Amino acid sequence: MCSAEPINCFPLLVNILSNTFLRLFNSTARIRVWSKPFYTTRSPEVKSDIFFICLSYMLILASGLPPHFAVSSMEDYKVK
């Protein structure tokens, strides 16, 4: 009825409890609860755009790391 992950189980528990309370008070209304914890995109163009933006950001970040380590090791060499 519910998986072991709390992110999936909590909405189901809220749904069961709320509908139980509605039945106790003789109501005909129902409450529906759903969980969509992650943003989903429908079009593949958006997914590819996000991928290329993240890839370019990682490449820029990776190109800046080696000079940073080289400068810090030279400063350590000067200080001894």
Buried (B, 14 or more C-beta within 10 A) or exposed (E): EEEEEEEEBEBBEEBBEBBEEBEEEEEEEEEEBEEEEEEEEEEEEEEEEEEEEEEEEEEEEEEEEEEEEEEEEEEEEEEE
